[in-house]
Amino acid sequence: METWDVRALDIEAHHPKVLRSDAESRAIAIHLPAGEQLQSHQVHERTYLLVVDGEVEISQDGRNVSGGAGLLSHFEPNERRTIQAVTDARLVLVLAPWPGEGHPSRAASHSG
């Protein structure tokens, strides 16, 4: 078993902390300062976003959702969204499978 108290971790803004990464998934903790955003955030993997602390607004295709600690969101692979911190926020992203189909690291490992 591995556990993390994401609220107590020393996470610098703009320096996400990989909590765990293996062949099946990757978990990343992020400190997103108030007013900043993950602009047009899109990844190759299915994504679960959990707000651990603070409040965020998620925008996608003209739809906005706001929420604080406890908000869990799911995004399909390659789904574009913008995540903005209304207040200083701590987030956990879980990406699966890791790396996803189309991820640049997959192309590099298959070339040659």
TIVO-2410 file (N, C-alpha, C; in nm, 3 decimals):
# residues 112
REC num residu      c1      c2      c3 atome chaine
REC   1      M   0.085  -0.118   0.000     N      A
REC   1      M   0.000   0.000   0.000    CA      A
REC   1      M   0.089   0.124   0.000     C      A
REC   2      E   0.048   0.222  -0.078     N      A
REC   2      E   0.113   0.352  -0.078    CA      A
REC   2      E   0.006   0.456  -0.048     C      A
REC   3      T   0.039   0.556   0.031     N      A
REC   3      T  -0.056   0.662   0.063    CA      A
REC   3      T   0.016   0.797   0.057     C      A
REC   4      W  -0.062   0.900   0.029     N      A
REC   4      W  -0.010   1.036   0.024    CA      A
REC   4      W  -0.111   1.130   0.087     C      A
REC   5      D  -0.065   1.225   0.167     N      A
REC   5      D  -0.150   1.333   0.215    CA      A
REC   5      D  -0.120   1.452   0.123     C      A
REC   6      V  -0.196   1.463   0.016     N      A
REC   6      V  -0.167   1.561  -0.088    CA      A
REC   6      V  -0.172   1.704  -0.034     C      A
REC   7      R  -0.254   1.727   0.068     N      A
REC   7      R  -0.263   1.861   0.125    CA      A
REC   7      R  -0.133   1.899   0.197     C      A
REC   8      A  -0.057   1.801   0.244     N      A
REC   8      A   0.064   1.828   0.321    CA      A
REC   8      A   0.193   1.819   0.237     C      A
REC   9      L   0.184   1.771   0.114     N      A
REC   9      L   0.303   1.757   0.031    CA      A
REC   9      L   0.362   1.893  -0.006     C      A
REC  10      D   0.493   1.898  -0.018     N      A
REC  10      D   0.561   2.019  -0.063    CA      A
REC  10      D   0.560   2.018  -0.216     C      A
REC  11      I   0.461   2.087  -0.274     N      A
REC  11      I   0.447   2.092  -0.420    CA      A
REC  11      I   0.460   2.237  -0.463     C      A
REC  12      E   0.562   2.265  -0.543     N      A
REC  12      E   0.580   2.400  -0.594    CA      A
REC  12      E   0.490   2.424  -0.714     C      A
REC  13      A   0.443   2.548  -0.726     N      A
REC  13      A   0.366   2.585  -0.845    CA      A
REC  13      A   0.455   2.562  -0.967     C      A
REC  14      H   0.396   2.514  -1.075     N      A
REC  14      H   0.464   2.489  -1.203    CA      A
REC  14      H   0.560   2.370  -1.198     C      A
REC  15      H   0.558   2.294  -1.089     N      A
REC  15      H   0.643   2.175  -1.077    CA      A
REC  15      H   0.559   2.059  -1.025     C      A
REC  16      P   0.477   1.999  -1.111     N      A
REC  16      P   0.393   1.887  -1.068    CA      A
REC  16      P   0.479   1.776  -1.007     C      A
REC  17      K   0.421   1.705  -0.912     N      A
REC  17      K   0.492   1.597  -0.845    CA      A
REC  17      K   0.428   1.465  -0.885     C      A
REC  18      V   0.507   1.378  -0.949     N      A
REC  18      V   0.457   1.245  -0.985    CA      A
REC  18      V   0.455   1.161  -0.858     C      A
REC  19      L   0.337   1.119  -0.820     N      A
REC  19      L   0.323   1.038  -0.699    CA      A
REC  19      L   0.353   0.891  -0.727     C      A
REC  20      R   0.307   0.845  -0.841     N      A
REC  20      R   0.330   0.706  -0.881    CA      A
REC  20      R   0.316   0.696  -1.032     C      A
REC  21      S   0.402   0.613  -1.091     N      A
REC  21      S   0.395   0.590  -1.234    CA      A
REC  21      S   0.437   0.447  -1.261     C      A
REC  22      D   0.354   0.374  -1.333     N      A
REC  22      D   0.386   0.237  -1.372    CA      A
REC  22      D   0.326   0.211  -1.509     C      A
REC  23      A   0.326   0.088  -1.552     N      A
REC  23      A   0.278   0.055  -1.686    CA      A
REC  23      A   0.127   0.073  -1.703     C      A
REC  24      E   0.054   0.087  -1.594     N      A
REC  24      E  -0.091   0.097  -1.601    CA      A
REC  24      E  -0.145   0.238  -1.582     C      A
REC  25      S  -0.078   0.318  -1.499     N      A
REC  25      S  -0.132   0.451  -1.469    CA      A
REC  25      S  -0.023   0.543  -1.416     C      A
REC  26      R  -0.057   0.671  -1.409     N      A
REC  26      R   0.030   0.771  -1.351    CA      A
REC  26      R  -0.056   0.864  -1.266     C      A
REC  27      A  -0.011   0.892  -1.144     N      A
REC  27      A  -0.081   0.986  -1.055    CA      A
REC  27      A   0.011   1.106  -1.031     C      A
REC  28      I  -0.044   1.225  -1.051     N      A
REC  28      I   0.034   1.348  -1.043    CA      A
REC  28      I  -0.037   1.447  -0.951     C      A
REC  29      A   0.038   1.507  -0.857     N      A
REC  29      A  -0.016   1.612  -0.771    CA      A
REC  29      A   0.029   1.747  -0.827     C      A
REC  30      I  -0.063   1.842  -0.830     N      A
REC  30      I  -0.036   1.974  -0.889    CA      A
REC  30      I  -0.081   2.082  -0.792     C      A
REC  31      H   0.003   2.185  -0.776     N      A
REC  31      H  -0.036   2.307  -0.704    CA      A
REC  31      H  -0.064   2.412  -0.811     C      A
REC  32      L  -0.188   2.454  -0.821     N      A
REC  32      L  -0.228   2.553  -0.920    CA      A
REC  32      L  -0.267   2.682  -0.847     C      A
REC  33      P  -0.181   2.787  -0.854     N      A
REC  33      P  -0.210   2.912  -0.783    CA      A
REC  33      P  -0.338   2.980  -0.833     C      A
REC  34      A  -0.402   3.055  -0.744     N      A
REC  34      A  -0.524   3.128  -0.777    CA      A
REC  34      A  -0.503   3.211  -0.903     C      A
REC  35      G  -0.600   3.203  -0.995     N      A
REC  35      G  -0.597   3.281  -1.118    CA      A
REC  35      G  -0.522   3.214  -1.232     C      A
REC  36      E  -0.443   3.111  -1.203     N      A
REC  36      E  -0.369   3.043  -1.309    CA      A
REC  36      E  -0.451   2.927  -1.363     C      A
REC  37      Q  -0.411   2.879  -1.480     N      A
REC  37      Q  -0.487   2.770  -1.540    CA      A
REC  37      Q  -0.398   2.673  -1.616     C      A
REC  38      L  -0.453   2.554  -1.632     N      A
REC  38      L  -0.396   2.457  -1.724    CA      A
REC  38      L  -0.473   2.481  -1.853     C      A
REC  39      Q  -0.415   2.560  -1.943     N      A
REC  39      Q  -0.486   2.602  -2.063    CA      A
REC  39      Q  -0.498   2.489  -2.163     C      A
REC  40      S  -0.615   2.477  -2.221     N      A
REC  40      S  -0.640   2.377  -2.324    CA      A
REC  40      S  -0.567   2.247  -2.291     C      A
REC  41      H  -0.586   2.204  -2.170     N      A
REC  41      H  -0.520   2.083  -2.122    CA      A
REC  41      H  -0.575   1.962  -2.196     C      A
REC  42      Q  -0.486   1.884  -2.255     N      A
REC  42      Q  -0.527   1.765  -2.330    CA      A
REC  42      Q  -0.416   1.663  -2.316     C      A
REC  43      V  -0.452   1.541  -2.282     N      A
REC  43      V  -0.354   1.434  -2.273    CA      A
REC  43      V  -0.405   1.313  -2.351     C      A
REC  44      H  -0.317   1.220  -2.377     N      A
REC  44      H  -0.351   1.101  -2.457    CA      A
REC  44      H  -0.423   0.996  -2.374     C      A
REC  45      E  -0.426   1.013  -2.243     N      A
REC  45      E  -0.482   0.912  -2.154    CA      A
REC  45      E  -0.620   0.953  -2.102     C      A
REC  46      R  -0.695   0.854  -2.057     N      A
REC  46      R  -0.818   0.881  -1.981    CA      A
REC  46      R  -0.771   0.952  -1.854     C      A
REC  47      T  -0.843   1.055  -1.811     N      A
REC  47      T  -0.799   1.134  -1.697    CA      A
REC  47      T  -0.908   1.147  -1.592     C      A
REC  48      Y  -0.866   1.129  -1.468     N      A
REC  48      Y  -0.951   1.160  -1.353    CA      A
REC  48      Y  -0.885   1.277  -1.283     C      A
REC  49      L  -0.962   1.381  -1.255     N      A
REC  49      L  -0.912   1.500  -1.186    CA      A
REC  49      L  -0.985   1.511  -1.053     C      A
REC  50      L  -0.909   1.510  -0.944     N      A
REC  50      L  -0.966   1.524  -0.811    CA      A
REC  50      L  -0.915   1.653  -0.749     C      A
REC  51      V  -1.008   1.739  -0.706     N      A
REC  51      V  -0.970   1.861  -0.635    CA      A
REC  51      V  -0.953   1.822  -0.488     C      A
REC  52      V  -0.832   1.841  -0.437     N      A
REC  52      V  -0.801   1.805  -0.299    CA      A
REC  52      V  -0.819   1.925  -0.207     C      A
REC  53      D  -0.787   2.044  -0.258     N      A
REC  53      D  -0.796   2.165  -0.177    CA      A
REC  53      D  -0.816   2.283  -0.272     C      A
REC  54      G  -0.886   2.387  -0.224     N      A
REC  54      G  -0.909   2.504  -0.307    CA      A
REC  54      G  -1.032   2.487  -0.394     C      A
REC  55      E  -1.045   2.576  -0.492     N      A
REC  55      E  -1.160   2.573  -0.582    CA      A
REC  55      E  -1.114   2.597  -0.725     C      A
REC  56      V  -1.173   2.524  -0.818     N      A
REC  56      V  -1.137   2.536  -0.960    CA      A
REC  56      V  -1.263   2.555  -1.044     C      A
REC  57      E  -1.241   2.603  -1.165     N      A
REC  57      E  -1.346   2.607  -1.266    CA      A
REC  57      E  -1.294   2.530  -1.387     C      A
REC  58      I  -1.374   2.437  -1.433     N      A
REC  58      I  -1.338   2.356  -1.550    CA      A
REC  58      I  -1.426   2.400  -1.666     C      A
REC  59      S  -1.363   2.434  -1.779     N      A
REC  59      S  -1.436   2.477  -1.898    CA      A
REC  59      S  -1.409   2.378  -2.010     C      A
REC  60      Q  -1.518   2.340  -2.077     N      A
REC  60      Q  -1.505   2.247  -2.189    CA      A
REC  60      Q  -1.622   2.267  -2.282     C      A
REC  61      D  -1.592   2.296  -2.408     N      A
REC  61      D  -1.695   2.310  -2.511    CA      A
REC  61      D  -1.809   2.403  -2.467     C      A
REC  62      G  -1.774   2.519  -2.408     N      A
REC  62      G  -1.875   2.615  -2.367    CA      A
REC  62      G  -1.947   2.583  -2.237     C      A
REC  63      R  -1.911   2.474  -2.174     N      A
REC  63      R  -1.973   2.432  -2.047    CA      A
REC  63      R  -1.874   2.457  -1.934     C      A
REC  64      N  -1.922   2.515  -1.823     N      A
REC  64      N  -1.837   2.544  -1.708    CA      A
REC  64      N  -1.889   2.473  -1.585     C      A
REC  65      V  -1.796   2.416  -1.509     N      A
REC  65      V  -1.830   2.351  -1.382    CA      A
REC  65      V  -1.733   2.403  -1.278     C      A
REC  66      S  -1.784   2.446  -1.163     N      A
REC  66      S  -1.699   2.491  -1.053    CA      A
REC  66      S  -1.711   2.393  -0.938     C      A
REC  67      G  -1.603   2.381  -0.863     N      A
REC  67      G  -1.610   2.295  -0.747    CA      A
REC  67      G  -1.485   2.304  -0.663     C      A
REC  68      G  -1.499   2.256  -0.541     N      A
REC  68      G  -1.388   2.257  -0.447    CA      A
REC  68      G  -1.348   2.117  -0.408     C      A
REC  69      A  -1.287   2.108  -0.292     N      A
REC  69      A  -1.237   1.981  -0.241    CA      A
REC  69      A  -1.345   1.874  -0.251     C      A
REC  70      G  -1.308   1.763  -0.311     N      A
REC  70      G  -1.402   1.653  -0.330    CA      A
REC  70      G  -1.456   1.642  -0.470     C      A
REC  71      L  -1.441   1.747  -0.552     N      A
REC  71      L  -1.489   1.740  -0.691    CA      A
REC  71      L  -1.403   1.642  -0.769     C      A
REC  72      L  -1.466   1.545  -0.831     N      A
REC  72      L  -1.398   1.448  -0.914    CA      A
REC  72      L  -1.453   1.459  -1.055     C      A
REC  73      S  -1.364   1.475  -1.153     N      A
REC  73      S  -1.404   1.486  -1.293    CA      A
REC  73      S  -1.335   1.377  -1.374     C      A
REC  74      H  -1.403   1.332  -1.480     N      A
REC  74      H  -1.348   1.231  -1.570    CA      A
REC  74      H  -1.345   1.288  -1.711     C      A
REC  75      F  -1.236   1.262  -1.783     N      A
REC  75      F  -1.222   1.307  -1.921    CA      A
REC  75      F  -1.174   1.190  -2.006     C      A
REC  76      E  -1.233   1.179  -2.124     N      A
REC  76      E  -1.190   1.077  -2.219    CA      A
REC  76      E  -1.052   1.114  -2.275     C      A
REC  77      P  -0.978   1.018  -2.331     N      A
REC  77      P  -0.850   1.051  -2.394    CA      A
REC  77      P  -0.868   1.159  -2.500     C      A
REC  78      N  -0.773   1.251  -2.506     N      A
REC  78      N  -0.768   1.361  -2.604    CA      A
REC  78      N  -0.879   1.463  -2.589     C      A
REC  79      E  -0.954   1.459  -2.482     N      A
REC  79      E  -1.061   1.556  -2.459    CA      A
REC  79      E  -0.999   1.687  -2.408     C      A
REC  80      R  -1.027   1.797  -2.477     N      A
REC  80      R  -0.969   1.927  -2.438    CA      A
REC  80      R  -1.052   1.991  -2.327     C      A
REC  81      R  -0.980   2.056  -2.234     N      A
REC  81      R  -1.046   2.130  -2.127    CA      A
REC  81      R  -0.949   2.233  -2.072     C      A
REC  82      T  -1.006   2.335  -2.006     N      A
REC  82      T  -0.927   2.436  -1.937    CA      A
REC  82      T  -0.964   2.426  -1.790     C      A
REC  83      I  -0.861   2.421  -1.705     N      A
REC  83      I  -0.882   2.413  -1.562    CA      A
REC  83      I  -0.821   2.538  -1.501     C      A
REC  84      Q  -0.903   2.621  -1.435     N      A
REC  84      Q  -0.855   2.745  -1.375    CA      A
REC  84      Q  -0.876   2.740  -1.225     C      A
REC  85      A  -0.774   2.783  -1.151     N      A
REC  85      A  -0.784   2.789  -1.005    CA      A
REC  85      A  -0.855   2.919  -0.966     C      A
REC  86      V  -0.969   2.907  -0.899     N      A
REC  86      V  -1.040   3.023  -0.846    CA      A
REC  86      V  -0.966   3.070  -0.721     C      A
REC  87      T  -0.921   2.975  -0.639     N      A
REC  87      T  -0.834   3.000  -0.524    CA      A
REC  87      T  -0.715   2.906  -0.541     C      A
REC  88      D  -0.610   2.924  -0.460     N      A
REC  88      D  -0.499   2.829  -0.466    CA      A
REC  88      D  -0.557   2.689  -0.456     C      A
REC  89      A  -0.516   2.601  -0.546     N      A
REC  89      A  -0.576   2.468  -0.550    CA      A
REC  89      A  -0.469   2.360  -0.555     C      A
REC  90      R  -0.503   2.247  -0.497     N      A
REC  90      R  -0.422   2.126  -0.509    CA      A
REC  90      R  -0.507   2.022  -0.579     C      A
REC  91      L  -0.449   1.965  -0.683     N      A
REC  91      L  -0.521   1.871  -0.768    CA      A
REC  91      L  -0.443   1.741  -0.778     C      A
REC  92      V  -0.515   1.634  -0.803     N      A
REC  92      V  -0.451   1.508  -0.838    CA      A
REC  92      V  -0.507   1.466  -0.972     C      A
REC  93      L  -0.418   1.438  -1.067     N      A
REC  93      L  -0.457   1.384  -1.197    CA      A
REC  93      L  -0.415   1.238  -1.199     C      A
REC  94      V  -0.506   1.151  -1.239     N      A
REC  94      V  -0.473   1.010  -1.260    CA      A
REC  94      V  -0.493   0.982  -1.408     C      A
REC  95      L  -0.385   0.940  -1.473     N      A
REC  95      L  -0.386   0.914  -1.617    CA      A
REC  95      L  -0.375   0.764  -1.640     C      A
REC  96      A  -0.463   0.711  -1.723     N      A
REC  96      A  -0.460   0.566  -1.749    CA      A
REC  96      A  -0.518   0.537  -1.887     C      A
REC  97      P  -0.463   0.443  -1.962     N      A
REC  97      P  -0.338   0.375  -1.930    CA      A
REC  97      P  -0.221   0.469  -1.951     C      A
REC  98      W  -0.106   0.436  -1.892     N      A
REC  98      W   0.012   0.522  -1.904    CA      A
REC  98      W   0.122   0.448  -1.975     C      A
REC  99      P   0.186   0.503  -2.076     N      A
REC  99      P   0.138   0.618  -2.151    CA      A
REC  99      P   0.026   0.577  -2.247     C      A
REC 100      G  -0.061   0.669  -2.276     N      A
REC 100      G  -0.175   0.641  -2.362    CA      A
REC 100      G  -0.138   0.631  -2.510     C      A
REC 101      E  -0.231   0.577  -2.586     N      A
REC 101      E  -0.213   0.562  -2.731    CA      A
REC 101      E  -0.188   0.700  -2.792     C      A
REC 102      G  -0.080   0.712  -2.869     N      A
REC 102      G  -0.046   0.840  -2.933    CA      A
REC 102      G   0.051   0.924  -2.852     C      A
REC 103      H   0.084   0.884  -2.729     N      A
REC 103      H   0.179   0.959  -2.646    CA      A
REC 103      H   0.316   0.956  -2.714     C      A
REC 104      P   0.387   1.070  -2.719     N      A
REC 104      P   0.517   1.075  -2.787    CA      A
REC 104      P   0.617   0.969  -2.740     C      A
REC 105      S   0.613   0.930  -2.613     N      A
REC 105      S   0.708   0.830  -2.564    CA      A
REC 105      S   0.682   0.693  -2.628     C      A
REC 106      R   0.557   0.667  -2.666     N      A
REC 106      R   0.527   0.540  -2.733    CA      A
REC 106      R   0.590   0.537  -2.872     C      A
REC 107      A   0.584   0.647  -2.943     N      A
REC 107      A   0.643   0.654  -3.077    CA      A
REC 107      A   0.793   0.633  -3.068     C      A
REC 108      A   0.857   0.695  -2.968     N      A
REC 108      A   1.001   0.683  -2.951    CA      A
REC 108      A   1.042   0.539  -2.920     C      A
REC 109      S   0.962   0.469  -2.840     N      A
REC 109      S   0.998   0.333  -2.801    CA      A
REC 109      S   0.970   0.233  -2.913     C      A
REC 110      H   0.888   0.270  -3.011     N      A
REC 110      H   0.856   0.179  -3.120    CA      A
REC 110      H   0.939   0.205  -3.245     C      A
REC 111      S   1.019   0.313  -3.244     N      A
REC 111      S   1.099   0.342  -3.363    CA      A
REC 111      S   1.230   0.265  -3.356     C      A
REC 112      G   1.292   0.243  -3.473     N      A
REC 112      G   1.424   0.183  -3.475    CA      A
REC 112      G   1.418   0.051  -3.531     C      A
***
